[in-house]
Amino acid sequence: MMSIKNVMGNHFGRIGAMVNGRVPFDAAAAQVNAEIVQNMSRLPYAGFIAGSESLGNTAALPEVWSQPDKFKAAAQKMQDAVAKLNVAAKSGNADQLKAAFGDAGATCKGCHDDFRKKP
């Protein structure tokens, strides 16, 4: 699961660098990265099944398993926001991408705040 989230974070960060002006906007690169983020967003949640909390070292809080409906809803919210990010990237419009990036980032942060141990 960590590898999937690392890939997501890496490609999400590449989009973030564009929308925050750290690198020039590149519509083609934004599209490629958004597609990867969307594809990866579907993968990690299948691993958070009952009993998996005891499968070694995890950054997940116990609430992942004690509040599975809330966790699933947060995952779905992120996946929906990432799908919108992908649509915005395909538009080639930097302003649309920036708005969608902010929304997607907020869903990531919300889930991390509620379900991930603080470093």
All heavy atoms as an XYZ file, in Angstrom:
874
protein
N       0.811     -1.185      0.000
C       0.000      0.000      0.000
C       0.852      1.245      0.000
O       0.499      2.214     -0.655
C      -0.930     -0.002      1.196
C      -2.081     -0.980      1.051
S      -3.190     -0.969      2.429
C      -2.365     -2.103      3.530
N       1.965      1.242      0.719
C       2.802      2.428      0.771
C       3.364      2.760     -0.605
O       3.440      3.921     -0.964
C       3.950      2.250      1.771
C       3.662      2.767      3.161
S       2.584      4.185      3.256
C       3.759      5.490      3.316
N       3.745      1.771     -1.374
C       4.303      2.049     -2.689
C       3.289      2.749     -3.584
O       3.631      3.679     -4.310
C       4.775      0.759     -3.360
O       5.842      0.211     -2.630
N       2.042      2.326     -3.519
C       0.995      2.963     -4.317
C       0.856      4.419     -3.895
O       0.797      5.318     -4.733
C      -0.346      2.220     -4.157
C      -0.249      0.832     -4.790
C      -1.491      3.020     -4.768
C      -1.393     -0.094     -4.423
N       0.830      4.658     -2.608
C       0.681      6.031     -2.131
C       1.921      6.863     -2.461
O       1.807      8.062     -2.711
C       0.368      6.031     -0.641
C      -1.032      5.483     -0.386
C      -1.398      5.547      1.058
C      -2.815      5.003      1.218
N      -3.313      5.167      2.555
N       3.083      6.258     -2.481
C       4.284      6.985     -2.893
C       4.195      7.398     -4.356
O       4.564      8.515     -4.719
C       5.537      6.142     -2.658
C       5.881      5.997     -1.194
O       5.438      6.776     -0.360
N       6.671      4.998     -0.878
N       3.715      6.500     -5.205
C       3.548      6.824     -6.626
C       2.524      7.942     -6.777
O       2.754      8.920     -7.500
C       3.138      5.578     -7.448
C       2.736      5.951     -8.865
C       4.278      4.562     -7.473
N       1.394      7.810     -6.078
C       0.372      8.864     -6.135
C       0.955     10.204     -5.706
O       0.769     11.226     -6.376
C      -0.812      8.522     -5.233
C      -1.735      7.476     -5.763
S      -3.076      7.064     -4.600
C      -3.911      8.629     -4.456
N       1.646     10.207     -4.582
C       2.210     11.446     -4.056
C       3.232     12.063     -4.985
O       3.277     13.285     -5.161
N       4.042     11.232     -5.599
C       5.054     11.735     -6.524
C       4.405     12.431     -7.715
O       4.775     13.550     -8.077
C       5.950     10.571     -6.977
C       7.071     11.024     -7.868
O       6.843     11.465     -8.997
N       8.289     10.903     -7.380
N       3.435     11.796     -8.311
C       2.794     12.366     -9.495
C       1.873     13.527     -9.136
O       1.761     14.492     -9.902
C       2.071     11.279    -10.294
C       3.043     10.352    -10.942
N       3.642     10.622    -12.143
C       3.580      9.176    -10.524
C       4.474      9.657    -12.460
N       4.456      8.762    -11.476
N       1.236     13.460     -7.979
C       0.426     14.579     -7.505
C       1.330     15.784     -7.259
O       0.981     16.919     -7.595
C      -0.318     14.169     -6.233
C      -1.404     15.114     -5.831
C      -2.599     15.164     -6.534
C      -1.248     15.939     -4.723
C      -3.616     16.033     -6.141
C      -2.256     16.804     -4.337
C      -3.442     16.852     -5.045
N       2.502     15.534     -6.704
C       3.469     16.600     -6.455
C       3.952     17.264     -7.729
O       4.224     18.470     -7.746
N       4.071     16.502     -8.802
C       4.473     17.085    -10.077
C       3.425     18.068    -10.579
O       3.746     19.117    -11.132
C       4.693     15.991    -11.113
C       5.895     15.117    -10.802
C       6.014     13.984    -11.794
N       7.025     13.037    -11.352
C       7.441     12.013    -12.077
N       6.923     11.789    -13.272
N       8.365     11.201    -11.608
N       2.153     17.725    -10.381
C       1.076     18.644    -10.757
C       1.121     19.863     -9.835
O       0.984     21.002    -10.284
C      -0.299     17.946    -10.684
C      -0.356     16.773    -11.668
C      -1.424     18.940    -10.974
C      -1.546     15.851    -11.465
N       1.328     19.622     -8.554
C       1.414     20.715     -7.592
C       2.506     21.708     -7.927
O       2.323     22.917     -7.769
N       3.627     21.212     -8.401
C       4.717     22.110     -8.793
C       4.273     23.038     -9.924
O       4.658     24.214     -9.965
C       5.943     21.299     -9.203
N       3.438     22.522    -10.818
C       2.927     23.355    -11.912
C       1.920     24.378    -11.402
O       2.003     25.558    -11.734
C       2.251     22.482    -12.978
C       3.197     21.740    -13.864
S       2.261     20.848    -15.129
C       2.924     19.212    -14.875
N       0.948     23.922    -10.621
C      -0.110     24.839    -10.192
C       0.402     25.874     -9.192
O      -0.190     26.944     -9.066
C      -1.355     24.101     -9.645
C      -1.937     23.170    -10.681
C      -1.086     23.385     -8.354
N       1.497     25.572     -8.517
C       2.088     26.524     -7.576
C       3.196     27.361     -8.192
O       3.850     28.130     -7.492
C       2.603     25.787     -6.333
C       1.457     25.210     -5.525
O       0.455     25.875     -5.310
N       1.585     23.965     -5.103
N       3.430     27.190     -9.501
C       4.388     28.027    -10.214
C       5.849     27.684     -9.992
O       6.728     28.452    -10.371
N       6.131     26.519     -9.405
C       7.535     26.132     -9.203
C       8.170     25.622    -10.485
O       9.386     25.664    -10.631
C       7.640     25.085     -8.089
C       7.287     25.660     -6.715
C       7.617     24.702     -5.574
N       7.057     23.368     -5.740
C       5.875     22.971     -5.282
N       5.093     23.815     -4.646
N       5.461     21.743     -5.461
N       7.332     25.107    -11.382
C       7.782     24.707    -12.723
C       6.750     25.233    -13.712
O       5.586     25.446    -13.355
C       7.952     23.174    -12.879
C       8.986     22.626    -11.895
C       6.639     22.449    -12.737
N       7.142     25.443    -14.950
C       6.180     25.942    -15.939
C       5.043     24.940    -16.172
O       5.237     23.726    -16.106
C       7.013     26.101    -17.213
C       8.434     26.125    -16.764
C       8.493     25.318    -15.497
N       3.850     25.480    -16.445
C       2.704     24.638    -16.757
C       2.970     23.898    -18.057
O       3.391     24.482    -19.050
C       1.433     25.488    -16.887
C       0.231     24.699    -17.313
C      -0.337     23.766    -16.464
C      -0.313     24.862    -18.572
C      -1.448     23.023    -16.849
C      -1.423     24.131    -18.970
C      -1.990     23.212    -18.111
N       2.739     22.604    -18.033
C       2.902     21.743    -19.200
C       1.659     20.862    -19.261
O       1.511     19.914    -18.488
C       4.172     20.906    -19.043
C       4.430     19.941    -20.188
O       3.474     19.539    -20.895
O       5.604     19.556    -20.361
N       0.754     21.214    -20.168
C      -0.534     20.526    -20.240
C      -0.374     19.028    -20.454
O      -1.079     18.225    -19.841
C      -1.403     21.138    -21.338
N       0.544     18.638    -21.321
C       0.734     17.210    -21.606
C       1.232     16.473    -20.357
O       0.755     15.384    -20.039
C       1.695     17.020    -22.772
N       2.187     17.068    -19.655
C       2.708     16.439    -18.433
C       1.630     16.379    -17.358
O       1.518     15.385    -16.634
C       3.923     17.201    -17.927
N       0.812     17.426    -17.256
C      -0.276     17.425    -16.278
C      -1.240     16.284    -16.570
O      -1.686     15.584    -15.651
C      -1.000     18.766    -16.290
N      -1.550     16.071    -17.827
C      -2.468     14.993    -18.206
C      -1.911     13.631    -17.836
O      -2.617     12.794    -17.261
C      -2.745     15.045    -19.711
C      -3.598     16.217    -20.125
C      -3.766     16.308    -21.635
O      -3.656     15.312    -22.342
N      -4.024     17.511    -22.125
N      -0.653     13.402    -18.145
C      -0.022     12.115    -17.832
C      -0.025     11.877    -16.324
O      -0.394     10.803    -15.848
C       1.419     12.062    -18.399
C       2.198     10.884    -17.821
C       1.392     12.001    -19.916
N       0.370     12.885    -15.565
C       0.451     12.732    -14.114
C      -0.919     12.555    -13.477
O      -1.083     11.733    -12.572
C       1.199     13.916    -13.503
C       2.684     13.818    -13.757
O       3.357     12.954    -13.214
N       3.207     14.690    -14.602
N      -1.913     13.297    -13.948
C      -3.265     13.163    -13.396
C      -3.845     11.782    -13.682
O      -4.529     11.200    -12.840
C      -4.172     14.262    -13.949
N      -3.563     11.258    -14.853
C      -4.046      9.910    -15.202
C      -3.433      8.860    -14.273
O      -4.125      7.956    -13.791
C      -3.704      9.603    -16.664
C      -4.254      8.293    -17.166
C      -5.746      8.336    -17.450
O      -6.285      9.405    -17.752
O      -6.372      7.258    -17.352
N      -2.152      9.012    -13.993
C      -1.481      8.072    -13.089
C      -2.067      8.180    -11.686
O      -2.362      7.162    -11.043
C       0.045      8.304    -13.092
C       0.629      7.890    -14.450
C       0.716      7.550    -11.938
C       2.063      8.323    -14.679
N      -2.272      9.399    -11.208
C      -2.844      9.591     -9.882
C      -4.230      8.951     -9.809
O      -4.550      8.245     -8.849
C      -2.905     11.090     -9.508
C      -3.698     11.301     -8.227
C      -1.501     11.654     -9.350
N      -5.047      9.167    -10.835
C      -6.388      8.582    -10.807
C      -6.321      7.053    -10.811
O      -7.025      6.397    -10.039
C      -7.235      9.067    -11.975
C      -8.658      8.519    -11.873
C      -9.592      9.015    -12.951
O      -9.180      9.624    -13.922
N     -10.872      8.745    -12.781
N      -5.483      6.491    -11.647
C      -5.365      5.026    -11.685
C      -4.897      4.472    -10.342
O      -5.425      3.467     -9.855
C      -4.425      4.587    -12.800
C      -5.036      4.767    -14.164
O      -6.251      4.772    -14.330
N      -4.196      4.936    -15.175
N      -3.924      5.108     -9.735
C      -3.401      4.647     -8.449
C      -4.415      4.830     -7.330
O      -4.450      4.041     -6.384
C      -2.109      5.393     -8.092
C      -0.933      5.126     -9.016
S      -0.304      3.444     -8.868
C      -0.853      2.759    -10.408
N      -5.275      5.848     -7.439
C      -6.227      6.139     -6.359
C      -7.213      5.008     -6.120
O      -7.802      4.913     -5.050
C      -6.997      7.432     -6.664
O      -7.988      7.237     -7.656
N      -7.363      4.147     -7.064
C      -8.317      3.039     -6.946
C      -7.722      1.831     -6.221
O      -8.455      0.916     -5.848
C      -8.753      2.589     -8.339
C      -9.440      3.674     -9.132
C      -9.764      3.174    -10.534
N     -10.323      4.223    -11.348
C      -9.784      4.664    -12.478
N      -8.678      4.138    -12.947
N     -10.367      5.628    -13.150
N      -6.429      1.800     -6.023
C      -5.765      0.578     -5.593
C      -5.573      0.355     -4.086
O      -5.757     -0.766     -3.628
C      -4.397      0.469     -6.287
C      -4.434      0.436     -7.812
C      -3.017      0.405     -8.366
C      -5.248     -0.736     -8.325
N      -5.198      1.331     -3.296
C      -4.776      0.990     -1.935
C      -5.864      0.543     -0.985
O      -5.589     -0.191     -0.042
C      -4.127      2.275     -1.423
C      -4.674      3.357     -2.253
C      -4.997      2.738     -3.589
N      -7.093      0.926     -1.196
C      -8.122      0.707     -0.181
C      -8.554     -0.739     -0.045
O      -9.038     -1.135      1.009
C      -9.286      1.664     -0.433
C      -8.750      3.070     -0.360
C      -8.442      3.776     -1.517
C      -8.437      3.644      0.863
C      -7.873      5.035     -1.440
C      -7.874      4.900      0.944
C      -7.590      5.592     -0.209
O      -7.002      6.823     -0.143
N      -8.338     -1.531     -1.050
C      -8.672     -2.957     -0.952
C      -7.805     -3.657      0.085
O      -8.188     -4.686      0.622
C      -8.511     -3.630     -2.318
N      -6.673     -3.072      0.414
C      -5.773     -3.674      1.394
C      -6.172     -3.435      2.834
O      -5.662     -4.084      3.741
N      -7.090     -2.515      3.080
C      -7.507     -2.191      4.439
C      -8.723     -3.019      4.843
O      -9.794     -2.505      5.116
C      -7.821     -0.694      4.551
C      -6.601      0.177      4.431
C      -6.318      0.834      3.251
C      -5.742      0.348      5.507
C      -5.203      1.646      3.133
C      -4.623      1.152      5.409
C      -4.352      1.811      4.210
N      -8.531     -4.320      4.868
C      -9.622     -5.233      5.208
C      -9.556     -5.592      6.695
O      -8.525     -5.383      7.342
C      -9.558     -6.515      4.346
C      -8.204     -7.207      4.512
C      -9.835     -6.185      2.889
C      -8.100     -8.547      3.842
N     -10.629     -6.126      7.220
C     -10.651     -6.545      8.619
C      -9.492     -7.508      8.876
O      -9.252     -8.431      8.109
C     -11.979     -7.213      8.940
N      -8.777     -7.253      9.946
C      -7.637     -8.082     10.311
C      -6.313     -7.567      9.798
O      -5.259     -7.969     10.279
N      -6.328     -6.674      8.816
C      -5.063     -6.203      8.252
C      -4.333     -5.236      9.176
O      -3.153     -4.969      8.982
C      -5.290     -5.552      6.876
O      -6.090     -4.396      6.978
N      -5.019     -4.750     10.203
C      -4.366     -3.837     11.141
C      -3.229     -4.517     11.898
O      -2.350     -3.864     12.435
C      -5.379     -3.230     12.129
C      -5.999     -4.205     13.086
C      -7.256     -4.890     12.558
O      -7.472     -4.967     11.337
O      -8.031     -5.380     13.385
N      -3.210     -5.823     11.930
C      -2.168     -6.552     12.653
C      -1.078     -7.094     11.734
O      -0.257     -7.891     12.155
C      -2.803     -7.705     13.436
O      -3.390     -8.631     12.535
N      -1.055     -6.620     10.497
C      -0.092     -7.156      9.524
C       1.193     -6.346      9.450
O       1.734     -6.130      8.386
C      -0.733     -7.223      8.132
C      -1.901     -8.190      8.001
C      -2.483     -8.120      6.596
C      -1.470     -9.607      8.330
N       1.678     -5.899     10.574
C       2.974     -5.232     10.568
C       2.877     -3.753     10.859
O       1.861     -3.236     11.307
N       3.959     -3.071     10.582
C       4.093     -1.664     10.866
C       3.234     -0.848      9.898
O       3.370     -0.972      8.691
C       5.572     -1.264     10.744
C       5.869      0.061     11.371
O       5.036      0.632     12.071
N       7.068      0.564     11.127
N       2.356     -0.015     10.435
C       1.483      0.775      9.588
C       1.375      2.195     10.121
O       1.484      2.422     11.331
C       0.073      0.153      9.484
O      -0.735      0.978      8.660
C      -0.584     -0.008     10.838
N       1.173      3.143      9.218
C       0.934      4.529      9.607
C      -0.556      4.789      9.798
O      -0.956      5.881     10.172
C       1.511      5.475      8.555
N      -1.369      3.785      9.536
C      -2.820      3.942      9.660
C      -3.229      3.942     11.126
O      -2.704      3.181     11.935
C      -3.536      2.812      8.924
N      -4.176      4.810     11.440
C      -4.757      4.838     12.787
C      -5.775      3.711     12.937
O      -6.334      3.238     11.933
C      -5.450      6.184     13.025
C      -4.536      7.395     13.160
C      -5.361      8.685     13.168
C      -3.695      7.288     14.430
N      -6.067      3.304     14.153
C      -7.068      2.251     14.376
C      -8.445      2.604     13.805
O      -9.237      1.714     13.506
C      -7.120      2.130     15.898
C      -5.851      2.707     16.403
C      -5.422      3.728     15.396
N      -8.725      3.890     13.624
C     -10.016      4.328     13.097
C     -10.279      3.799     11.684
O     -11.427      3.696     11.261
C     -10.118      5.854     13.106
C     -10.307      6.438     14.490
C      -9.035      6.553     15.327
O      -7.928      6.138     14.887
O      -9.146      7.054     16.465
N      -9.220      3.456     10.949
C      -9.404      2.859      9.625
C     -10.280      1.615      9.748
O     -11.171      1.389      8.930
C      -8.043      2.511      8.976
C      -8.218      1.619      7.760
C      -7.288      3.781      8.620
N     -10.051      0.853     10.808
C     -10.774     -0.402     10.988
C     -11.988     -0.256     11.907
O     -12.974     -0.956     11.743
C      -9.824     -1.477     11.509
C      -8.759     -1.768     10.498
C      -8.851     -2.638      9.446
C      -7.470     -1.176     10.410
N      -7.695     -2.604      8.704
C      -6.819     -1.716      9.277
C      -6.781     -0.220     11.161
C      -5.536     -1.359      8.894
C      -5.495      0.143     10.771
C      -4.897     -0.429      9.648
N     -11.930      0.674     12.857
C     -13.058      0.841     13.769
C     -14.169      1.707     13.168
O     -15.304      1.653     13.631
C     -12.596      1.435     15.108
O     -12.123      2.759     14.935
N     -13.833      2.483     12.134
C     -14.814      3.328     11.443
C     -14.734      3.092      9.935
O     -14.467      4.004      9.154
C     -14.559      4.806     11.759
C     -14.646      5.154     13.219
C     -14.269      6.600     13.482
O     -14.240      7.441     12.602
N     -13.991      6.903     14.738
N     -14.933      1.862      9.497
C     -14.716      1.548      8.089
C     -15.622      2.317      7.129
O     -15.198      2.644      6.014
C     -14.960      0.039      8.005
C     -15.834     -0.265      9.178
C     -15.419      0.702     10.253
N     -16.847      2.620      7.533
C     -17.735      3.372      6.640
C     -17.223      4.795      6.425
O     -17.264      5.315      5.306
C     -19.162      3.394      7.177
C     -19.820      2.019      7.124
O     -19.354      1.157      6.336
O     -20.795      1.806      7.870
N     -16.748      5.409      7.506
C     -16.183      6.757      7.399
C     -14.919      6.731      6.543
O     -14.700      7.625      5.713
C     -15.883      7.300      8.800
C     -15.383      8.722      8.798
C     -15.154      9.238     10.211
C     -14.553     10.634     10.184
N     -14.196     11.119     11.516
N     -14.089      5.710      6.735
C     -12.869      5.584      5.949
C     -13.191      5.373      4.470
O     -12.606      6.011      3.591
C     -12.014      4.426      6.483
C     -10.725      4.219      5.740
C      -9.740      5.176      5.764
C     -10.497      3.045      5.036
C      -8.539      4.987      5.087
C      -9.310      2.840      4.365
C      -8.324      3.816      4.388
N     -14.164      4.505      4.199
C     -14.558      4.248      2.815
C     -15.114      5.517      2.167
O     -14.826      5.804      1.004
C     -15.590      3.123      2.761
C     -15.986      2.728      1.362
C     -16.957      1.560      1.359
C     -17.361      1.225     -0.079
N     -18.299      0.118     -0.123
N     -15.893      6.288      2.913
C     -16.448      7.539      2.382
C     -15.329      8.535      2.064
O     -15.380      9.227      1.038
C     -17.433      8.142      3.370
N     -14.324      8.598      2.922
C     -13.190      9.496      2.673
C     -12.416      9.050      1.436
O     -11.989      9.880      0.624
C     -12.270      9.534      3.897
N     -12.238      7.760      1.278
C     -11.559      7.240      0.089
C     -12.342      7.573     -1.171
O     -11.769      8.005     -2.182
C     -11.365      5.725      0.210
N     -13.646      7.412     -1.114
C     -14.485      7.713     -2.280
C     -14.450      9.199     -2.625
O     -14.383      9.580     -3.789
C     -15.930      7.264     -2.043
C     -16.805      7.399     -3.275
C     -16.312      6.518     -4.422
O     -16.174      5.318     -4.273
N     -16.026      7.129     -5.567
N     -14.456     10.035     -1.598
C     -14.381     11.484     -1.813
C     -13.070     11.843     -2.527
O     -13.062     12.650     -3.447
C     -14.494     12.204     -0.466
C     -14.576     13.699     -0.564
C     -14.825     14.319      0.805
C     -14.923     15.826      0.703
N     -15.137     16.439      2.025
N     -11.973     11.226     -2.090
C     -10.684     11.474     -2.735
C     -10.702     10.971     -4.171
O     -10.257     11.662     -5.090
C      -9.563     10.805     -1.935
C      -8.163     11.026     -2.504
S      -7.623      9.880     -3.806
C      -7.677      8.325     -2.974
N     -11.230      9.785     -4.398
C     -11.267      9.238     -5.752
C     -12.113     10.110     -6.674
O     -11.745     10.325     -7.838
C     -11.785      7.803     -5.717
C     -10.792      6.851     -5.079
C     -11.383      5.505     -4.726
O     -12.598      5.336     -4.657
N     -10.517      4.539     -4.464
N     -13.217     10.639     -6.175
C     -14.056     11.535     -6.973
C     -13.309     12.823     -7.306
O     -13.363     13.311     -8.440
C     -15.354     11.860     -6.239
C     -16.278     10.659     -6.088
O     -16.069      9.629     -6.774
O     -17.216     10.748     -5.261
N     -12.605     13.379     -6.314
C     -11.843     14.618     -6.546
C     -10.706     14.390     -7.523
O     -10.418     15.246     -8.368
C     -11.326     15.165     -5.215
N     -10.053     13.248     -7.439
C      -8.963     12.930     -8.361
C      -9.503     12.716     -9.774
O      -8.849     13.105    -10.750
C      -8.160     11.711     -7.849
C      -7.232     11.164     -8.898
C      -7.380     12.096     -6.598
N     -10.685     12.150     -9.908
C     -11.304     12.011    -11.232
C     -11.551     13.395    -11.837
O     -11.313     13.616    -13.036
C     -12.598     11.218    -11.145
N     -12.005     14.351    -11.015
C     -12.210     15.715    -11.492
C     -10.877     16.377    -11.853
O     -10.802     17.154    -12.806
C     -12.956     16.529    -10.443
C     -14.395     16.095    -10.281
C     -15.101     16.854     -9.171
C     -16.507     16.309     -8.980
N     -17.172     16.940     -7.827
N      -9.834     16.064    -11.095
C      -8.498     16.561    -11.423
C      -8.076     16.058    -12.794
O      -7.528     16.806    -13.608
C      -7.494     16.112    -10.353
C      -6.034     16.478    -10.605
C      -5.821     17.980    -10.502
C      -5.132     15.743     -9.618
N      -8.344     14.803    -13.062
C      -7.981     14.215    -14.353
C      -8.745     14.906    -15.491
O      -8.170     15.200    -16.537
C      -8.234     12.705    -14.332
C      -7.551     11.988    -15.468
O      -6.628     12.486    -16.094
N      -8.010     10.786    -15.742
N     -10.020     15.170    -15.292
C     -10.814     15.881    -16.303
C     -10.238     17.280    -16.521
O     -10.087     17.731    -17.663
C     -12.303     15.952    -15.885
C     -13.083     16.904    -16.788
C     -12.923     14.558    -15.909
N      -9.898     17.965    -15.430
C      -9.327     19.308    -15.544
C      -7.994     19.271    -16.284
O      -7.713     20.144    -17.120
C      -9.148     19.928    -14.159
N      -7.182     18.261    -16.005
C      -5.892     18.138    -16.697
C      -6.096     17.933    -18.189
O      -5.384     18.512    -19.014
C      -5.070     16.996    -16.102
N      -7.084     17.142    -18.539
C      -7.356     16.885    -19.953
C      -7.868     18.131    -20.678
O      -7.753     18.225    -21.890
C      -8.359     15.738    -20.099
C      -7.746     14.394    -19.749
C      -8.762     13.263    -19.845
C      -8.094     11.945    -19.459
N      -9.030     10.833    -19.468
N      -8.404     19.096    -19.925
C      -8.894     20.336    -20.543
C      -7.739     21.188    -21.062
O      -7.928     22.015    -21.943
C      -9.713     21.148    -19.534
O      -8.860     21.829    -18.605
N      -6.561     21.003    -20.477
C      -5.414     21.818    -20.862
C      -5.451     23.219    -20.278
O      -4.612     24.053    -20.588
N      -6.416     23.493    -19.390
C      -6.595     24.813    -18.809
C      -5.940     24.851    -17.430
O      -6.365     24.133    -16.513
C      -8.092     25.122    -18.721
C      -8.374     26.493    -18.171
O      -8.058     26.784    -17.026
N      -8.979     27.337    -18.994
N      -4.931     25.697    -17.277
C      -4.173     25.767    -16.020
C      -5.057     26.197    -14.847
O      -4.878     25.702    -13.731
C      -2.987     26.708    -16.172
N      -5.999     27.106    -15.080
C      -6.865     27.566    -13.986
C      -7.786     26.456    -13.504
O      -8.020     26.302    -12.302
C      -7.677     28.788    -14.424
C      -6.800     30.026    -14.622
O      -5.757     30.134    -13.936
O      -7.170     30.867    -15.462
N      -8.335     25.678    -14.430
C      -9.183     24.547    -14.040
C      -8.369     23.513    -13.271
O      -8.841     22.942    -12.289
C      -9.818     23.900    -15.271
C     -10.904     24.728    -15.903
C     -11.516     24.041    -17.121
O     -11.381     22.831    -17.303
N     -12.175     24.815    -17.959
N      -7.150     23.287    -13.733
C      -6.273     22.326    -13.060
C      -5.972     22.792    -11.638
O      -6.030     21.998    -10.696
C      -4.977     22.137    -13.850
C      -4.010     21.110    -13.281
C      -4.586     19.705    -13.387
C      -2.667     21.193    -14.001
N      -5.692     24.074    -11.481
C      -5.367     24.607    -10.160
C      -6.539     24.425     -9.193
O      -6.352     24.000     -8.059
C      -4.989     26.084    -10.270
C      -4.491     26.679     -8.980
C      -3.969     28.088     -9.185
C      -3.326     28.596     -7.907
N      -2.657     29.869     -8.092
N      -7.744     24.730     -9.646
C      -8.925     24.577     -8.785
C      -9.130     23.119     -8.405
O      -9.379     22.799     -7.230
C     -10.158     25.132     -9.493
N      -9.036     22.236     -9.375
C      -9.240     20.813     -9.110
C      -8.131     20.252     -8.224
O      -8.376     19.379     -7.379
C      -9.322     20.033    -10.420
N      -6.925     20.757     -8.377
C      -5.805     20.316     -7.556
C      -6.050     20.659     -6.094
O      -5.826     19.837     -5.207
C      -4.495     20.956     -8.036
C      -3.299     20.545     -7.227
C      -2.630     19.368     -7.503
C      -2.850     21.334     -6.175
C      -1.535     18.979     -6.746
C      -1.762     20.954     -5.412
C      -1.099     19.778     -5.705
N      -6.534     21.869     -5.846
C      -6.818     22.277     -4.471
C      -7.864     21.392     -3.827
O      -7.728     20.981     -2.670
N      -8.920     21.094     -4.573
C      -9.981     20.230     -4.053
C      -9.450     18.820     -3.767
O      -9.759     18.235     -2.726
C     -11.146     20.154     -5.040
C     -11.895     21.479     -5.165
O     -11.712     22.365     -4.298
O     -12.655     21.623     -6.143
N      -8.664     18.283     -4.696
C      -8.115     16.931     -4.503
C      -7.160     16.906     -3.312
O      -7.196     15.984     -2.495
C      -7.418     16.454     -5.776
N      -6.328     17.918     -3.214
C      -5.387     17.989     -2.097
C      -6.093     18.051     -0.751
O      -5.646     17.445      0.231
N      -7.216     18.754     -0.712
C      -7.977     18.850      0.536
C      -8.523     17.484      0.950
O      -8.575     17.169      2.144
C      -9.116     19.863      0.382
N      -8.919     16.665     -0.013
C      -9.426     15.331      0.341
C      -8.297     14.446      0.854
O      -8.513     13.656      1.776
C     -10.144     14.633     -0.832
O      -9.222     14.368     -1.884
C     -11.315     15.460     -1.341
N      -7.132     14.586      0.276
C      -5.973     13.816      0.766
C      -5.657     14.215      2.203
O      -5.494     13.361      3.073
C      -4.750     14.056     -0.111
S      -4.903     13.458     -1.802
N      -5.583     15.524      2.440
C      -5.274     16.025      3.776
C      -6.325     15.578      4.787
O      -5.988     15.153      5.893
C      -5.167     17.547      3.763
C      -4.801     18.124      5.126
C      -4.812     19.638      5.118
C      -4.435     20.238      6.452
N      -4.950     19.620      7.637
N      -7.595     15.664      4.408
C      -8.655     15.270      5.320
C      -8.535     13.822      5.760
O      -8.691     13.499      6.944
N      -8.239     12.958      4.821
C      -8.091     11.540      5.150
C      -6.844     11.324      6.015
O      -6.876     10.570      6.984
C      -8.032     10.708      3.873
S      -8.288      8.949      4.154
N      -5.754     11.995      5.683
C      -4.545     11.865      6.487
C      -4.782     12.381      7.909
O      -4.314     11.774      8.872
C      -3.380     12.620      5.845
C      -2.847     11.933      4.635
N      -1.714     12.383      3.988
C      -3.259     10.858      3.934
C      -1.471     11.598      2.947
N      -2.383     10.665      2.900
N      -5.518     13.489      8.029
C      -5.788     14.043      9.366
C      -6.591     13.063     10.218
O      -6.359     12.949     11.414
C      -6.564     15.359      9.244
C      -5.715     16.495      8.717
O      -4.479     16.369      8.642
O      -6.309     17.559      8.375
N      -7.550     12.386      9.595
C      -8.445     11.508     10.348
C      -7.966     10.068     10.502
O      -8.383      9.381     11.433
C      -9.832     11.471      9.677
C     -10.544     12.811      9.750
O     -10.152     13.678     10.580
O     -11.500     13.013      8.971
N      -7.132      9.609      9.582
C      -6.826      8.175      9.527
C      -5.336      7.819      9.486
O      -5.006      6.655      9.342
C      -7.524      7.536      8.314
C      -9.023      7.613      8.392
C      -9.729      8.525      7.645
C      -9.728      6.779      9.254
C     -11.114      8.594      7.724
C     -11.104      6.848      9.354
C     -11.805      7.756      8.586
N      -4.466      8.791      9.608
C      -3.040      8.512      9.513
C      -2.316      9.039     10.754
O      -2.578     10.156     11.196
C      -2.463      9.178      8.266
C      -1.038      8.843      8.003
C      -0.601      9.454      6.690
N       0.743      9.078      6.374
C       1.523      9.731      5.542
N       1.066     10.794      4.916
N       2.725      9.321      5.319
N      -1.410      8.227     11.277
C      -0.606      8.643     12.424
C       0.250      9.839     12.036
O       0.760      9.893     10.909
C       0.302      7.507     12.900
C      -0.442      6.326     13.461
C       0.513      5.182     13.798
C      -0.257      3.943     14.218
N       0.636      2.780     14.361
N       0.406     10.745     12.965
C       1.251     11.924     12.730
C       2.708     11.503     12.848
O       3.065     10.751     13.741
C       0.942     13.026     13.732
C      -0.528     13.371     13.883
C      -1.153     13.893     12.610
C      -2.599     14.269     12.826
N      -3.560     13.423     12.166
N       3.534     12.001     11.928
C       4.969     11.623     12.001
C       5.650     12.209     13.228
O       5.241     13.062     13.860
C       5.571     12.222     10.732
C       4.503     12.920      9.989
C       3.243     12.799     10.784
